[in-house]
Amino acid sequence: MAEMTTSRQRLDPGYSAWTPFRFLAPAVLALLAIGIYPTLFAVVTSLREYQLTRPRSGFPFIGLDNYKTILLDSTFRESLLLTFKFFLFSMPCQLALGIAVALLLHQPGAGFLRSVARVALVVPLATTYAVVGLIGRLMFNRDFGVANEFLSWFGIAGLDWLGSPIGAFAAIVIMDVWQWTPFCALIFLAGLSMIPVEIEEAARLETSSKWQLLKRVQAPYLIPGLTALLILRSADVLKLFDMVFVMTRGGPGAATDLISVYVQRVGFKVFDMGLASAQAVVLMILAVILSRLYIRLIYKEIDG
């Protein structure tokens, strides 16, 4: 190692033992400022009575009292259950549609279609959550929305999508599926592209069943992408706020009051930052636990 460093110094007089650290320093500082410091601040805040409406009383240390409040908070539990319900409705649709689109684009002879589709699939991903929420408000508008116009083609009367609990919940699920199905398709398409050509061609000659081809040849290459999607989307759903807030504000009633909307209300309407920080820490721990479960239950099957 010392000989390698000496040779580099001969080639570049400005090189020293600290040069690699200088290159890494900007990324490390950005990680500390954007990721680690806010996380530590949230953990410390969650252990205090951090009420912004009473700054003169200070922010006394109260230990785990905020976490005890969370355990007794029925609204928090209901919002968390609603978030899991949202995940259970949206995620299977995204995975199924993503696999279908990926398999369609993976067909032999679809080279030009695959190139065009990859560009088209990026459009929903490039759309911010707030814009997706605005699009959703227009699409599901009771008077001039596209959704009711589509229903009228089949003789179905228009619905008050955003004014009814079931309609509003269905609307946010549909918009989430619209935005993230292309991402699932791209991930699965990348997995399918890793299959050796000769193996897949031999399998196509052995069987004409697309199900057998998917089950025995293509599925093992889809599992790593599936695991990554479950991890990313679980964390994303737990912090999904912009789209839901713009579309429904968590209503009507509490029909779309996902956990992130509830945490925002506690922190920025009640101004109890200590309790909101404790709730955010609980969600972070939950995301980590789910990630470990996905890796243990799904990804390890490849090794077996």
For each residue, the residues with C-beta under 8 A, 3 or more apart:
1: 4 5
2: 5 6
3: 6 7
4: 1 7 8
5: 1 2 8 9 15 17
6: 2 3 9 10
7: 3 4 10 11
8: 4 5 11 12 15
9: 5 6 12 13 15 16
10: 6 7
11: 7 8 15
12: 8 9 15
13: 9
14: 19
15: 5 8 9 11 12 19
16: 9 19
17: 5
18: 21 22
19: 14 15 16 22 23
20: 23 24
21: 18 24 25
22: 18 19 25
23: 19 20 26
24: 20 21 27 28
25: 21 22 28 29
26: 23 29 30
27: 24 30 31
28: 24 25 31 32
29: 25 26 32 33
30: 26 27 33 34
31: 27 28 34 35 36
32: 28 29 35 36 37
33: 29 30 37
34: 30 31 37 38
35: 31 32 38 39
36: 31 32 39 40
37: 32 33 34 40 41
38: 34 35 41 42
39: 35 36 42 43 284
40: 36 37 43 44
41: 37 38 44 45
42: 38 39 45 46 277 280 281
43: 39 40 46 47 277 281
44: 40 41 47 48
45: 41 42 48 50 59 273 274 277
46: 42 43 66 67 274 275 277 278 280 281
47: 43 44 61 62 63 64 66 274
48: 44 45 59 60 61 62 274
49: 59 60 62 65 274
50: 45 59 272 273 274 277
51: 54 57 59 271 272 273 274
52: 55 271 272 273
53: 271
54: 51 57
55: 52 58
56:
57: 51 54 60
58: 55
59: 45 48 49 50 51 274
60: 48 49 57
61: 47 48
62: 47 48 49 65 66 274
63: 47
64: 47 67 68
65: 49 62 68 69
66: 46 47 62 69 70 274 275 277 278
67: 46 64 70 71 278 282
68: 64 65 71 72
69: 65 66 72 73 275 278
70: 66 67 73 76 275 278 279 282
71: 67 68
72: 68 69
73: 69 70 76 77
74: 77 78
75: 78 79 254 262
76: 70 73 79 80 259 262 279
77: 73 74 80 81
78: 74 75 81 82 254 257
79: 75 76 82 83 254 257 258 259 261 262
80: 76 77 83 84 259
81: 77 78 84 85
82: 78 79 85 86 254 256 257 258 259
83: 79 80 86 87 237 238 240 258 259 260
84: 80 81 87 88
85: 81 82 88 89
86: 82 83 89 90 169 172 173 176 237 240 258
87: 83 84 90 91 233 234 237
88: 84 85 91 92
89: 85 86 92 93 173
90: 86 87 93 94 173 176 177 180 237
91: 87 88 94 95 230 233 237
92: 88 89 95 96
93: 89 90 96 97 173 177 181
94: 90 91 97 98 176 177 180 181 184 229 233
95: 91 92 98 99 184 226 229
96: 92 93 99 100
97: 93 94 100 101 177 181 184 185
98: 94 95 101 102 181 182 183 184 185 187 188 229
99: 95 96 102 103 184 185 188 222
100: 96 97 103 104
101: 97 98 104 105 117 121 181 182 185 188 189
102: 98 99 105 106 184 185 186 188 189 191 192
103: 99 100 106 107 188 192 210 214 218
104: 100 101 107 110
105: 101 102 110 113 114 117 118 185 189
106: 102 103 110 114 189 192 193
107: 103 104 110
108:
109:
110: 104 105 106 107 113 114
111: 114 115
112: 115 116
113: 105 110 116 117
114: 105 106 110 111 117 118 189
115: 111 112 118 119
116: 112 113 119 120
117: 101 105 113 114 120 121
118: 105 114 115 121 122 186 189
119: 115 116 122
120: 116 117 123 182
121: 101 117 118 124 125 182 183 185 186
122: 118 119 125 126 182 186
123: 120 126 127 182
124: 121 127 132 178 179 180 181 182
125: 121 122 179 180 182 183
126: 122 123
127: 123 124 131 132 135 179
128: 131 132 242
129: 132 133 240 241 242 243 246
130: 133 134 242 243 246
131: 127 128 134 135
132: 124 127 128 129 135 136 175 178 179 242 243
133: 129 130 136 137 175 242 243 244 245 246 247
134: 130 131 137 138 246
135: 127 131 132 138 139 175
136: 132 133 139 140 171 172 174 175 243 246 247
137: 133 134 140 141 162 246 247
138: 134 135 141 145 146
139: 135 136 145 146 147 171 175
140: 136 137 145 147 148 161 162 167 171 247
141: 137 138 144 145 148 161 162
142: 145 148 158 159 160 161 162 163
143:
144: 141 149
145: 138 139 140 141 142 148 149 158 161
146: 138 139 149 150
147: 139 140 150 151 159 161 171
148: 140 141 142 145 151 152 158 159 161
149: 144 145 146 152 153
150: 146 147 153 154
151: 147 148 154 156 157 158 159
152: 148 149 155 156 157 158
153: 149 150
154: 150 151
155: 152
156: 151 152
157: 151 152
158: 142 145 148 151 152
159: 142 147 148 151 164 167
160: 142 163 164 167
161: 140 141 142 145 147 148 164 167 168 170 171
162: 137 140 141 142 167 168 171 247 248 252
163: 142 160 167 168 252
164: 159 160 161 167 168 252 255
165: 168 169 252 253 255
166: 169 170 255
167: 140 159 160 161 162 163 164 170 171
168: 161 162 163 164 165 171 172 247 248 251 252 255 256
169: 86 165 166 172 173 255 256
170: 161 166 167 173 174
171: 136 139 140 147 161 162 167 168 174 175 247 248
172: 86 136 168 169 175 176 243 244 247 248 256
173: 86 89 90 93 169 170 176 177
174: 136 170 171 177 178
175: 132 133 135 136 139 171 172 178 179 243 247
176: 86 90 94 172 173 179 180 240 243
177: 90 93 94 97 173 174 180 181
178: 124 132 174 175 181
179: 124 125 127 132 175 176 182 183 243
180: 90 94 124 125 176 177 183 184 233
181: 93 94 97 98 101 124 177 178 184 185
182: 98 101 120 121 122 123 124 125 179 185 186
183: 98 121 125 179 180 186 187 229
184: 94 95 97 98 99 102 180 181 187 188 229
185: 97 98 99 101 102 105 121 181 182 188 189
186: 102 118 121 122 182 183 189 190
187: 98 183 184 190 191 225 228 229
188: 98 99 101 102 103 184 185 191 192 222 225 226
189: 101 102 105 106 114 118 185 186 192 193
190: 186 187 193 194 225
191: 102 187 188 194 221 222 224 225
192: 102 103 106 188 189 195 218 221 222
193: 106 189 190
194: 190 191 221
195: 192 199 200 217 218 221
196: 199 200
197: 200 201
198: 201 202
199: 195 196 202 203 217
200: 195 196 197 203 204 213 217 218
201: 197 198 204 205
202: 198 199 205 206
203: 199 200 206 207 213 216 217
204: 200 201 207 213
205: 201 202
206: 202 203
207: 203 204 212 213
208:
209: 212 213
210: 103 213 214
211: 214 215
212: 207 209 215 216
213: 200 203 204 207 209 210 216 217 218
214: 103 210 211 217 218 219
215: 211 212 218 219
216: 203 212 213 219
217: 195 199 200 203 213 214 220
218: 103 192 195 200 213 214 215 221 222
219: 214 215 216 222 223
220: 217 223 302
221: 191 192 194 195 218 224 225
222: 99 188 191 192 218 219 225 226
223: 219 220 226 227 298 299 301 302
224: 191 221 227 228 299 302
225: 187 188 190 191 221 222 228 229
226: 95 188 222 223 229 230 298
227: 223 224 230 231 294 295 298 299
228: 187 224 225 231 232
229: 94 95 98 183 184 187 225 226 232 233
230: 91 226 227 233 234 290 294 298
231: 227 228 234 235 290 291 294 295
232: 228 229 235 236
233: 87 91 94 180 229 230 236 237
234: 87 230 231 237 238 287 290 291 294
235: 231 232 238 239 287 290 291
236: 232 233 239 240
237: 83 86 87 90 91 233 234 240 258
238: 83 234 235 259 260 283 286 287
239: 235 236 260 283
240: 83 86 129 176 236 237 243 244 258 260
241: 129 244 245 258 260 261 264
242: 128 129 130 132 133 245 246
243: 129 130 132 133 136 172 175 176 179 240 246 247
244: 133 172 240 241 247 248 250 256 258 260 261
245: 133 241 242 248 249 250 261 264
246: 129 130 133 134 136 137 242 243
247: 133 136 137 140 162 168 171 172 175 243 244 256
248: 162 168 171 172 244 245 251 252 255 256
249: 245 261
250: 244 245 254 256 257 258 261 262 265
251: 168 248 254 255 256 257
252: 162 163 164 165 168 248 255
253: 165 257
254: 75 78 79 82 250 251 257
255: 164 165 166 168 169 248 251 252
256: 82 168 169 172 244 247 248 250 251 261
257: 78 79 82 250 251 253 254 261 262
258: 79 82 83 86 237 240 241 244 250 261 262
259: 76 79 80 82 83 238 262 263 279 283
260: 83 238 239 240 241 244 263 264 283
261: 79 241 244 245 249 250 256 257 258 264 265
262: 75 76 79 250 257 258 259 265 266 279
263: 259 260 266 267 276 279 280 283
264: 241 245 260 261 267 268 269 276
265: 250 261 262 268 269 270
266: 262 263 269 270 272 275 276 279
267: 263 264 270 271 272 273 275 276 277
268: 264 265 271 276
269: 264 265 266
270: 265 266 267 275
271: 51 52 53 267 268
272: 50 51 52 266 267 275 276
273: 45 50 51 52 267 276 277
274: 45 46 47 48 49 50 51 59 62 66 277 278
275: 46 66 69 70 266 267 270 272 278 279
276: 263 264 266 267 268 272 273 279 280
277: 42 43 45 46 50 66 267 273 274 280 281
278: 46 66 67 69 70 274 275 281 282
279: 70 76 259 262 263 266 275 276 282 283
280: 42 46 263 276 277 283 284
281: 42 43 46 277 278 284 285
282: 67 70 278 279 285 286
283: 238 239 259 260 263 279 280 286 287
284: 39 280 281 287 288
285: 281 282 288 289
286: 238 282 283 289 290
287: 234 235 238 283 284 290 291
288: 284 285 291 292
289: 285 286 292 293
290: 230 231 234 235 286 287 293 294
291: 231 234 235 287 288 294 295
292: 288 289 295 296
293: 289 290 296 297
294: 227 230 231 234 290 291 297 298 299
295: 227 231 291 292 298 299 300
296: 292 293 299 300
297: 293 294 300 301
298: 223 226 227 230 294 295 301
299: 223 224 227 294 295 296 302
300: 295 296 297 303 304
301: 223 297 298 304
302: 220 223 224 299
303: 300
304: 300 301
